[in-house]
Amino acid sequence: MADAAPLPRHVIRLAELSQRRDSQALIEPDAGARAAVARQLDIPSIRKLRFAATLTPEGASGWRLTGELGATVVQDCVVTLEPVVTRIDETVTRRYMPGLSEPEGSEVEMPEDDTVEPLPAAIDIAQVMIEALALALPDYPRAPKAGSGDLAVSEPGVEPLRDADLKPFAGLKGLRDKLGGGDETPQ
Protein backbone atom coordinates (compact mmCIF):
# COMPACT_ATOMS: atom_id res chain seq x y z
CA MET A 1 0.00 0.00 0.00
CA ALA A 2 2.30 2.70 -1.24
CA ASP A 3 -0.53 5.24 -1.43
CA ALA A 4 -1.74 4.70 2.14
CA ALA A 5 -1.72 7.79 4.35
CA PRO A 6 0.86 7.90 7.15
CA LEU A 7 -0.04 7.98 10.83
CA PRO A 8 -0.87 11.48 12.06
CA ARG A 9 1.84 13.41 13.87
CA HIS A 10 1.61 16.52 16.02
CA VAL A 11 4.98 17.08 17.67
CA ILE A 12 5.38 19.80 20.28
CA ARG A 13 8.86 20.76 21.48
CA LEU A 14 8.54 21.51 25.20
CA ALA A 15 11.42 24.03 25.20
CA GLU A 16 9.38 26.23 22.84
CA LEU A 17 6.37 26.42 25.19
CA SER A 18 5.73 29.15 27.75
CA GLN A 19 6.47 28.03 31.31
CA ARG A 20 3.84 30.49 32.58
CA ARG A 21 0.66 29.44 30.77
CA ASP A 22 -1.16 26.48 29.26
CA SER A 23 -0.71 25.44 25.64
CA GLN A 24 -3.55 23.93 23.62
CA ALA A 25 -3.52 21.37 20.81
CA LEU A 26 -6.40 19.96 18.79
CA ILE A 27 -6.11 16.95 16.50
CA GLU A 28 -8.93 15.91 14.16
CA PRO A 29 -7.39 13.49 11.65
CA ASP A 30 -8.82 13.35 8.13
CA ALA A 31 -10.15 10.14 6.56
CA GLY A 32 -6.73 8.98 5.36
CA ALA A 33 -5.10 9.51 8.75
CA ARG A 34 -8.02 7.78 10.52
CA ALA A 35 -7.57 4.80 8.17
CA ALA A 36 -3.86 4.70 9.04
CA VAL A 37 -4.70 4.69 12.77
CA ALA A 38 -7.27 1.93 12.21
CA ARG A 39 -4.60 -0.16 10.42
CA GLN A 40 -2.18 0.48 13.30
CA LEU A 41 -4.80 -0.69 15.82
CA ASP A 42 -5.90 -3.61 13.61
CA ILE A 43 -9.56 -2.58 13.50
CA PRO A 44 -11.76 -2.14 10.40
CA SER A 45 -12.30 1.62 10.65
CA ILE A 46 -12.50 4.79 12.70
CA ARG A 47 -15.44 7.00 11.73
CA LYS A 48 -14.60 9.97 13.96
CA LEU A 49 -11.50 10.87 15.96
CA ARG A 50 -10.81 14.00 17.95
CA PHE A 51 -8.26 14.78 20.65
CA ALA A 52 -8.19 18.14 22.47
CA ALA A 53 -5.12 18.41 24.68
CA THR A 54 -3.80 20.97 27.13
CA LEU A 55 -0.18 21.07 28.26
CA THR A 56 0.26 22.75 31.65
CA PRO A 57 3.60 23.52 33.32
CA GLU A 58 3.99 21.45 36.48
CA GLY A 59 6.68 22.05 39.09
CA ALA A 60 10.06 23.45 38.10
CA SER A 61 10.31 21.80 34.68
CA GLY A 62 7.62 19.15 34.40
CA TRP A 63 4.48 19.14 32.26
CA ARG A 64 0.96 17.77 32.65
CA LEU A 65 -1.00 16.77 29.57
CA THR A 66 -4.76 16.51 29.97
CA GLY A 67 -6.94 15.74 27.04
CA GLU A 68 -10.38 14.70 25.90
CA LEU A 69 -10.45 11.83 23.43
CA GLY A 70 -13.58 11.29 21.37
CA ALA A 71 -13.87 8.53 18.79
CA THR A 72 -16.37 6.37 16.96
CA VAL A 73 -14.75 3.07 16.02
CA VAL A 74 -15.83 -0.04 14.14
CA GLN A 75 -14.57 -3.41 15.38
CA ASP A 76 -15.43 -6.99 14.48
CA CYS A 77 -17.79 -8.84 16.85
CA VAL A 78 -15.87 -11.59 18.66
CA VAL A 79 -18.76 -14.03 18.10
CA THR A 80 -20.26 -13.24 14.68
CA LEU A 81 -17.57 -11.03 13.05
CA GLU A 82 -20.33 -8.48 12.28
CA PRO A 83 -19.27 -4.82 12.53
CA VAL A 84 -19.74 -3.32 16.00
CA VAL A 85 -19.79 0.47 16.32
CA THR A 86 -18.56 1.87 19.65
CA ARG A 87 -18.46 5.45 20.88
CA ILE A 88 -15.44 6.24 23.06
CA ASP A 89 -15.15 9.33 25.29
CA GLU A 90 -12.10 9.28 27.56
CA THR A 91 -10.18 11.77 29.67
CA VAL A 92 -6.44 11.31 29.19
CA THR A 93 -3.79 12.41 31.69
CA ARG A 94 -0.01 12.16 31.33
CA ARG A 95 2.59 13.75 33.60
CA TYR A 96 6.08 14.28 32.21
CA MET A 97 8.57 14.65 35.03
CA PRO A 98 12.32 15.37 34.97
CA GLY A 99 14.72 12.96 36.61
CA LEU A 100 12.91 9.79 35.56
CA SER A 101 14.53 7.29 33.23
CA GLU A 102 13.05 4.74 30.85
CA PRO A 103 12.84 1.31 32.50
CA GLU A 104 15.33 -1.28 31.28
CA GLY A 105 14.91 -5.02 30.91
CA SER A 106 12.03 -7.26 29.97
CA GLU A 107 10.29 -7.19 33.36
CA VAL A 108 9.22 -3.84 34.74
CA GLU A 109 7.29 -3.14 37.93
CA MET A 110 4.25 -0.93 37.37
CA PRO A 111 4.40 2.31 39.35
CA GLU A 112 1.50 3.37 41.55
CA ASP A 113 0.87 6.41 39.35
CA ASP A 114 0.75 5.14 35.77
CA THR A 115 0.34 8.66 34.36
CA VAL A 116 3.96 9.64 35.15
CA GLU A 117 6.52 9.37 32.36
CA PRO A 118 10.08 10.62 31.84
CA LEU A 119 10.33 14.18 30.52
CA PRO A 120 11.05 14.09 26.77
CA ALA A 121 12.37 16.96 24.63
CA ALA A 122 9.21 16.76 22.52
CA ILE A 123 5.79 15.15 22.81
CA ASP A 124 3.93 13.72 19.83
CA ILE A 125 0.36 14.53 20.83
CA ALA A 126 -0.93 12.27 18.04
CA GLN A 127 0.96 9.29 19.53
CA VAL A 128 -0.61 10.02 22.92
CA MET A 129 -4.02 10.05 21.18
CA ILE A 130 -3.37 6.71 19.43
CA GLU A 131 -2.12 5.09 22.64
CA ALA A 132 -5.15 6.34 24.60
CA LEU A 133 -7.49 5.06 21.88
CA ALA A 134 -5.80 1.65 21.89
CA LEU A 135 -6.27 1.40 25.67
CA ALA A 136 -9.92 2.50 25.45
CA LEU A 137 -11.01 0.02 22.75
CA PRO A 138 -13.35 -2.72 23.99
CA ASP A 139 -11.43 -5.99 24.34
CA TYR A 140 -14.34 -8.20 23.26
CA PRO A 141 -16.85 -6.21 21.18
CA ARG A 142 -20.19 -7.96 20.68
CA ALA A 143 -22.95 -7.33 18.18
CA PRO A 144 -26.30 -6.68 19.89
CA LYS A 145 -27.85 -9.95 18.67
CA ALA A 146 -24.73 -12.08 19.16
CA GLY A 147 -25.26 -15.13 21.32
CA SER A 148 -23.05 -16.02 24.20
CA GLY A 149 -20.55 -17.72 21.94
CA ASP A 150 -20.43 -20.72 24.29
CA LEU A 151 -19.67 -24.03 22.63
CA ALA A 152 -20.80 -27.25 24.27
CA VAL A 153 -19.43 -30.46 22.74
CA SER A 154 -19.65 -34.03 23.99
CA GLU A 155 -19.69 -37.59 22.76
CA PRO A 156 -22.92 -38.83 21.15
CA GLY A 157 -25.48 -39.80 23.80
CA VAL A 158 -23.74 -37.82 26.57
CA GLU A 159 -25.13 -34.50 27.77
CA PRO A 160 -22.57 -31.71 27.28
CA LEU A 161 -21.01 -30.03 30.32
CA ARG A 162 -22.25 -26.45 30.76
CA ASP A 163 -20.96 -23.53 32.84
CA ALA A 164 -23.73 -24.07 35.41
CA ASP A 165 -22.52 -27.64 35.95
CA LEU A 166 -19.12 -26.32 37.03
CA LYS A 167 -20.48 -24.26 39.89
CA PRO A 168 -19.55 -25.55 43.37
CA PHE A 169 -23.02 -26.73 44.41
CA ALA A 170 -24.25 -27.99 41.03
CA GLY A 171 -23.36 -31.56 42.01
CA LEU A 172 -25.31 -31.31 45.27
CA LYS A 173 -28.39 -30.11 43.41
CA GLY A 174 -28.16 -33.10 41.08
CA LEU A 175 -27.78 -35.48 44.04
CA ARG A 176 -30.76 -33.91 45.83
CA ASP A 177 -32.88 -34.29 42.70
CA LYS A 178 -31.88 -37.98 42.34
CA LEU A 179 -32.80 -38.69 45.95
CA GLY A 180 -36.23 -37.14 45.42
CA GLY A 181 -35.67 -34.19 47.73
CA GLY A 182 -35.99 -31.52 45.05
CA ASP A 183 -39.72 -30.82 45.52
CA GLU A 184 -39.90 -30.73 49.29
CA THR A 185 -39.86 -27.61 51.36
CA PRO A 186 -38.43 -27.70 54.90
CA GLN A 187 -41.04 -27.76 57.69
VOROLUM-759005 format. One line per 5 residues: for each residue x, y, z of N, C-alpha, C. Coordinates in Angstrom, 3 decimals. Layout:
VOROLUM-759005
X/Y/Z/X/Y/Z/X/Y/Z ~ ...
This chain:
VOROLUM-759005
0.835/-1.194/0.000/0.000/0.000/0.000/0.871/1.245/0.000 ~ 1.407/1.559/-1.126/2.296/2.704/-1.236/1.527/4.018/-1.115 ~ 0.247/4.013/-1.473/-0.528/5.240/-1.434/-1.278/5.451/-0.113 ~ -1.059/4.578/0.848/-1.738/4.705/2.142/-1.195/5.916/2.894 ~ -2.103/6.607/3.573/-1.717/7.791/4.348/-0.883/7.369/5.562
0.065/8.211/5.960/0.857/7.898/7.152/0.054/8.190/8.427 ~ 0.558/7.674/9.532/-0.045/7.978/10.831/0.046/9.478/11.088 ~ -0.950/10.042/11.754/-0.867/11.477/12.058/0.257/11.758/13.053 ~ 0.806/12.955/12.932/1.840/13.405/13.870/1.516/14.839/14.271 ~ 1.792/15.162/15.518/1.606/16.521/16.021/2.640/16.703/17.141
3.858/17.008/16.738/4.980/17.080/17.670/5.093/18.488/18.248 ~ 5.206/18.528/19.572/5.376/19.797/20.281/6.697/19.719/21.050 ~ 7.589/20.678/20.745/8.862/20.764/21.480/8.602/21.541/22.772 ~ 8.866/20.909/23.902/8.542/21.510/25.200/9.348/22.767/25.476 ~ 10.585/22.849/24.973/11.424/24.030/25.203/10.837/25.274/24.544
9.980/25.098/23.551/9.384/26.230/22.840/8.096/26.730/23.496 ~ 7.614/26.033/24.518/6.367/26.424/25.185/6.632/27.397/26.328 ~ 5.654/28.234/26.617/5.735/29.152/27.746/5.642/28.361/29.051 ~ 6.507/28.670/29.999/6.475/28.032/31.314/5.452/28.705/32.238 ~ 4.770/29.727/31.747/3.842/30.494/32.579/2.368/30.247/32.258
2.069/29.623/31.118/0.661/29.438/30.773/0.456/28.113/30.045 ~ -0.794/27.721/29.948/-1.163/26.483/29.259/-0.987/26.624/27.755 ~ -0.761/25.500/27.102/-0.708/25.444/25.638/-1.746/24.427/25.174 ~ -2.454/24.764/24.122/-3.546/23.931/23.616/-3.135/23.248/22.318 ~ -3.693/22.073/22.087/-3.516/21.368/20.812/-4.809/20.635/20.500
-5.202/20.657/19.236/-6.401/19.961/18.789/-6.033/19.134/17.569 ~ -6.379/17.846/17.617/-6.114/16.953/16.496/-7.442/16.357/16.055 ~ -7.763/16.518/14.787/-8.930/15.909/14.164/-8.467/15.317/12.835 ~ -7.953/14.082/12.862/-7.385/13.489/11.646/-8.420/13.355/10.527 ~ -7.949/13.534/9.290/-8.820/13.349/8.129/-9.025/11.860/7.875
-9.798/11.535/6.843/-10.153/10.135/6.565/-8.929/9.263/6.346 ~ -7.932/9.764/5.608/-6.728/8.977/5.361/-5.947/8.685/6.632 ~ -5.816/9.696/7.489/-5.097/9.514/8.751/-5.874/8.581/9.689 ~ -7.222/8.694/9.698/-8.021/7.776/10.524/-7.856/6.339/10.035 ~ -7.787/6.149/8.724/-7.575/4.805/8.172/-6.211/4.269/8.582
-5.194/5.131/8.615/-3.861/4.704/9.045/-3.871/4.293/10.516 ~ -4.588/5.046/11.346/-4.700/4.695/12.770/-5.449/3.374/12.918 ~ -6.509/3.188/12.149/-7.266/1.926/12.207/-6.371/0.744/11.827 ~ -5.540/0.909/10.796/-4.600/-0.163/10.420/-3.617/-0.429/11.561 ~ -3.120/0.625/12.178/-2.181/0.485/13.298/-2.813/-0.291/14.453
-4.097/-0.048/14.713/-4.802/-0.687/15.823/-5.464/-2.004/15.415 ~ -5.358/-2.363/14.148/-5.901/-3.610/13.615/-7.413/-3.705/13.824 ~ -8.101/-2.602/13.476/-9.562/-2.578/13.504/-10.043/-2.142/12.119 ~ -11.289/-2.478/11.746/-11.762/-2.143/10.403/-11.767/-0.647/10.067 ~ -12.275/0.190/10.980/-12.301/1.621/10.651/-12.524/2.486/11.886
-12.231/3.757/11.692/-12.501/4.788/12.696/-13.317/5.852/11.977 ~ -14.556/6.037/12.399/-15.443/6.996/11.729/-15.157/8.431/12.140 ~ -14.908/8.632/13.435/-14.598/9.968/13.959/-13.451/9.828/14.944 ~ -12.611/10.861/15.002/-11.500/10.865/15.958/-11.132/12.315/16.240 ~ -11.118/12.638/17.523/-10.808/14.004/17.951/-10.070/13.930/19.276
-9.006/14.730/19.397/-8.258/14.784/20.645/-7.922/16.240/20.930 ~ -8.472/16.779/22.023/-8.191/18.139/22.467/-7.310/18.039/23.701 ~ -6.092/18.551/23.599/-5.117/18.406/24.684/-4.674/19.758/25.208 ~ -4.350/19.784/26.484/-3.805/20.967/27.133/-2.521/20.561/27.836 ~ -1.440/21.281/27.567/-0.175/21.072/28.262/-0.013/22.187/29.287
0.158/21.800/30.549/0.264/22.746/31.652/1.610/22.560/32.342 ~ 2.348/23.661/32.569/3.605/23.519/33.316/3.322/22.971/34.713 ~ 4.178/22.066/35.164/3.993/21.454/36.477/5.341/21.408/37.188 ~ 5.431/22.042/38.342/6.675/22.055/39.085/7.719/22.912/38.367 ~ 8.979/22.652/38.672/10.062/23.453/38.104/10.205/23.260/36.596
10.129/22.016/36.120/10.311/21.805/34.684/9.488/20.646/34.139 ~ 8.466/20.226/34.874/7.618/19.151/34.399/6.415/19.683/33.635 ~ 5.677/18.773/33.024/4.482/19.136/32.261/3.378/18.132/32.531 ~ 2.144/18.629/32.529/0.962/17.771/32.655/0.171/17.917/31.355 ~ -0.138/16.776/30.752/-0.995/16.765/29.573/-2.351/16.225/29.998
-3.393/16.996/29.761/-4.759/16.507/29.968/-5.479/16.661/28.638 ~ -6.262/15.677/28.322/-6.937/15.736/27.038/-8.259/15.015/27.063 ~ -9.090/15.348/26.092/-10.379/14.699/25.903/-10.333/13.982/24.565 ~ -10.450/12.663/24.629/-10.446/11.827/23.434/-11.880/11.461/23.095 ~ -12.258/11.690/21.860/-13.575/11.288/21.375/-13.388/10.508/20.086
-14.021/9.348/19.990/-13.870/8.530/18.788/-15.106/7.661/18.586 ~ -15.378/7.369/17.328/-16.372/6.373/16.962/-15.627/5.341/16.135 ~ -15.543/4.122/16.661/-14.748/3.075/16.018/-15.636/1.913/15.591 ~ -15.161/1.174/14.601/-15.833/-0.037/14.141/-14.871/-1.196/14.375 ~ -15.348/-2.208/15.112/-14.573/-3.414/15.379/-15.391/-4.614/14.939
-14.729/-5.755/14.810/-15.429/-6.991/14.484/-15.951/-7.632/15.757 ~ -17.202/-8.110/15.729/-17.788/-8.835/16.855/-16.968/-10.097/17.089 ~ -16.669/-10.406/18.345/-15.866/-11.588/18.661/-16.622/-12.887/18.441 ~ -17.948/-12.824/18.298/-18.755/-14.030/18.097/-19.141/-14.193/16.631 ~ -19.696/-13.129/16.033/-20.257/-13.242/14.678/-19.409/-12.599/13.590
-18.417/-11.813/13.970/-17.574/-11.030/13.051/-18.339/-9.907/12.350 ~ -19.580/-9.624/12.799/-20.331/-8.485/12.279/-19.674/-7.201/12.779 ~ -19.831/-6.085/12.047/-19.271/-4.824/12.530/-19.987/-4.339/13.791 ~ -19.215/-3.871/14.750/-19.742/-3.324/16.002/-19.232/-1.891/16.112 ~ -20.150/-0.936/16.210/-19.791/0.475/16.321/-19.795/0.849/17.802
-18.703/1.474/18.247/-18.560/1.868/19.648/-18.176/3.332/19.729 ~ -18.820/4.065/20.611/-18.457/5.449/20.882/-17.539/5.462/22.097 ~ -16.420/6.157/21.976/-15.440/6.245/23.062/-15.273/7.709/23.452 ~ -15.417/8.002/24.724/-15.145/9.325/25.286/-14.297/9.104/26.525 ~ -13.048/9.528/26.470/-12.098/9.282/27.555/-11.369/10.559/27.930
-11.079/10.716/29.204/-10.181/11.765/29.669/-8.795/11.150/29.792 ~ -7.808/11.825/29.232/-6.436/11.310/29.191/-5.557/12.227/30.040 ~ -4.725/11.633/30.874/-3.787/12.407/31.690/-2.406/11.771/31.587 ~ -1.413/12.589/31.313/-0.011/12.161/31.332/0.765/13.248/32.064 ~ 1.711/12.807/32.898/2.587/13.754/33.601/4.011/13.439/33.190
4.699/14.437/32.665/6.077/14.281/32.210/6.980/14.958/33.226 ~ 7.780/14.150/33.925/8.574/14.649/35.031/10.064/14.487/34.761 ~ 10.865/15.490/35.134/12.319/15.372/34.969/12.894/14.390/35.990 ~ 14.036/13.839/35.669/14.720/12.957/36.609/14.296/11.503/36.542 ~ 13.318/11.180/35.731/12.910/9.787/35.563/13.633/9.216/34.355
13.893/7.928/34.384/14.526/7.293/33.230/13.621/6.185/32.714 ~ 13.815/5.837/31.455/13.052/4.742/30.855/13.455/3.449/31.545 ~ 12.503/2.581/31.877/12.837/1.306/32.502/13.610/0.415/31.531 ~ 14.530/-0.367/32.089/15.331/-1.275/31.280/14.970/-2.708/31.627 ~ 15.164/-3.609/30.673/14.906/-5.021/30.909/13.532/-5.428/30.427
13.296/-6.731/30.475/12.030/-7.264/29.968/10.924/-7.249/31.026 ~ 11.295/-7.236/32.296/10.293/-7.191/33.361/10.393/-5.852/34.075 ~ 9.254/-5.161/34.130/9.224/-3.841/34.736/8.084/-3.805/35.736 ~ 8.347/-3.284/36.929/7.294/-3.140/37.929/6.469/-1.902/37.598 ~ 5.140/-2.054/37.669/4.249/-0.928/37.374/4.254/0.043/38.554
4.448/1.328/38.271/4.404/2.310/39.350/2.971/2.522/39.821 ~ 2.842/3.088/41.026/1.504/3.372/41.554/0.765/4.368/40.664 ~ 1.466/5.392/40.205/0.869/6.406/39.347/1.296/6.115/37.911 ~ 0.384/5.533/37.136/0.746/5.139/35.774/0.644/6.293/34.778 ~ 0.375/7.507/35.257/0.336/8.661/34.363/1.696/9.344/34.259
2.652/8.981/35.110/3.960/9.636/35.149/4.904/8.976/34.151 ~ 5.555/9.829/33.347/6.516/9.368/32.356/7.746/10.255/32.411 ~ 8.881/9.766/31.900/10.083/10.619/31.844/9.841/11.834/30.945 ~ 10.483/12.938/31.277/10.334/14.180/30.518/11.092/14.074/29.200 ~ 10.380/14.129/28.070/11.055/14.093/26.771/11.362/15.519/26.296
12.126/15.647/25.233/12.373/16.962/24.633/11.142/17.422/23.861 ~ 10.408/16.443/23.293/9.207/16.764/22.517/8.161/15.686/22.762 ~ 6.904/16.080/22.634/5.789/15.149/22.814/5.014/15.094/21.504 ~ 4.790/13.893/21.001/3.935/13.721/19.830/2.515/13.510/20.353 ~ 1.726/14.563/20.307/0.363/14.527/20.833/-0.463/13.468/20.096
-0.200/13.280/18.807/-0.934/12.272/18.042/-0.627/10.868/18.558 ~ 0.611/10.600/18.972/0.960/9.290/19.531/0.250/9.067/20.863 ~ 0.130/10.120/21.663/-0.614/10.019/22.924/-2.071/9.678/22.613 ~ -2.634/10.313/21.583/-4.017/10.053/21.185/-4.191/8.593/20.756 ~ -3.271/8.088/19.929/-3.371/6.709/19.430/-3.231/5.713/20.579
-2.307/5.970/21.483/-2.122/5.086/22.642/-3.371/5.076/23.524 ~ -3.935/6.252/23.773/-5.147/6.337/24.603/-6.311/5.620/23.927 ~ -6.427/5.752/22.612/-7.490/5.058/21.883/-7.300/3.551/21.964 ~ -6.071/3.086/21.806/-5.796/1.645/21.894/-6.195/1.098/23.260 ~ -5.922/1.844/24.316/-6.268/1.400/25.666/-7.776/1.453/25.924
-8.486/2.331/25.218/-9.921/2.503/25.449/-10.786/1.552/24.614 ~ -10.213/0.915/23.600/-11.012/0.021/22.750/-11.560/-1.140/23.562 ~ -12.807/-1.532/23.318/-13.353/-2.720/23.992/-12.535/-3.959/23.613 ~ -12.216/-4.783/24.601/-11.430/-5.991/24.343/-12.221/-7.040/23.569 ~ -13.501/-7.170/23.880/-14.343/-8.201/23.262/-15.647/-7.583/22.778
-15.607/-6.832/21.662/-16.849/-6.212/21.182/-17.852/-7.261/20.722 ~ -19.122/-7.019/21.038/-20.191/-7.961/20.677/-21.299/-7.226/19.943 ~ -21.786/-7.850/18.877/-22.953/-7.332/18.176/-24.161/-7.494/19.086 ~ -25.143/-6.609/18.980/-26.303/-6.680/19.886/-27.029/-8.025/19.878 ~ -27.117/-8.692/18.736/-27.846/-9.955/18.665/-26.926/-11.168/18.732
-25.666/-10.953/19.072/-24.727/-12.077/19.160/-25.071/-12.927/20.375 ~ -25.021/-14.222/20.204/-25.262/-15.133/21.320/-24.087/-15.085/22.276 ~ -24.111/-15.995/23.206/-23.052/-16.016/24.197/-21.731/-16.494/23.621 ~ -21.786/-17.224/22.528/-20.554/-17.724/21.945/-20.050/-18.975/22.635 ~ -20.843/-19.509/23.589/-20.427/-20.718/24.290/-20.577/-21.914/23.366
-19.636/-22.821/23.430/-19.672/-24.027/22.626/-19.700/-25.210/23.578 ~ -20.692/-26.069/23.419/-20.801/-27.252/24.269/-20.706/-28.480/23.371 ~ -19.669/-29.290/23.568/-19.427/-30.462/22.738/-19.262/-31.670/23.648 ~ -19.828/-32.787/23.225/-19.650/-34.027/23.987/-19.783/-35.202/23.033 ~ -19.536/-36.377/23.548/-19.694/-37.591/22.758/-21.179/-37.816/22.496
-21.512/-38.539/21.418/-22.925/-38.833/21.155/-23.554/-39.586/22.324 ~ -24.755/-39.152/22.710/-25.476/-39.799/23.800/-25.123/-39.270/25.176 ~ -24.156/-38.384/25.278/-23.741/-37.818/26.565/-24.122/-36.345/26.571 ~ -24.747/-35.906/27.678/-25.134/-34.502/27.774/-23.887/-33.632/27.953 ~ -23.765/-32.548/27.175/-22.565/-31.712/27.281/-22.487/-30.998/28.632
-21.275/-30.743/29.071/-21.011/-30.030/30.316/-21.205/-28.538/30.069 ~ -21.968/-27.886/30.900/-22.249/-26.446/30.757/-21.599/-25.697/31.913 ~ -21.535/-24.367/31.783/-20.957/-23.532/32.837/-21.658/-23.748/34.174 ~ -22.979/-23.890/34.166/-23.733/-24.066/35.413/-23.331/-25.353/36.124 ~ -22.925/-26.370/35.345/-22.518/-27.636/35.949/-21.199/-27.514/36.703
-20.423/-26.494/36.406/-19.117/-26.324/37.032/-19.173/-25.512/38.318 ~ -20.344/-25.046/38.666/-20.477/-24.258/39.889/-20.364/-25.187/41.092 ~ -19.870/-24.694/42.231/-19.555/-25.553/43.373/-20.694/-26.443/43.876 ~ -21.929/-25.951/43.833/-23.020/-26.726/44.406/-23.898/-27.395/43.347 ~ -23.463/-27.370/42.090/-24.253/-27.993/41.030/-24.382/-29.491/41.260
-23.317/-30.121/41.741/-23.359/-31.561/42.011/-24.323/-31.898/43.134 ~ -24.388/-31.061/44.158/-25.309/-31.305/45.269/-26.758/-31.194/44.817 ~ -27.035/-30.261/43.931/-28.393/-30.110/43.414/-28.794/-31.369/42.650 ~ -27.877/-31.873/41.829/-28.160/-33.096/41.079/-28.402/-34.275/42.006 ~ -27.623/-34.399/43.073/-27.780/-35.485/44.043/-29.121/-35.356/44.761
-29.481/-34.146/45.159/-30.756/-33.910/45.832/-31.909/-34.322/44.925 ~ -31.822/-33.949/43.652/-32.880/-34.291/42.698/-32.999/-35.801/42.523 ~ -31.860/-36.518/42.498/-31.879/-37.979/42.344/-32.503/-38.665/43.544 ~ -32.273/-38.101/44.729/-32.803/-38.694/45.950/-34.260/-38.310/46.188 ~ -34.824/-37.503/45.308/-36.234/-37.135/45.425/-36.493/-36.012/46.385
-35.483/-35.279/46.764/-35.668/-34.189/47.730/-35.802/-32.839/47.070 ~ -35.949/-32.797/45.741/-35.992/-31.521/45.050/-37.284/-30.775/45.210 ~ -38.414/-31.475/45.469/-39.717/-30.816/45.520/-40.138/-30.432/46.925 ~ -39.455/-30.949/47.911/-39.902/-30.731/49.290/-39.428/-29.397/49.815 ~ -40.244/-28.839/50.663/-39.856/-27.606/51.357/-39.667/-27.958/52.818
-38.679/-27.395/53.488/-38.429/-27.703/54.902/-39.610/-27.269/55.767 ~ -39.910/-28.082/56.803/-41.036/-27.759/57.686/-40.555/-27.489/59.076
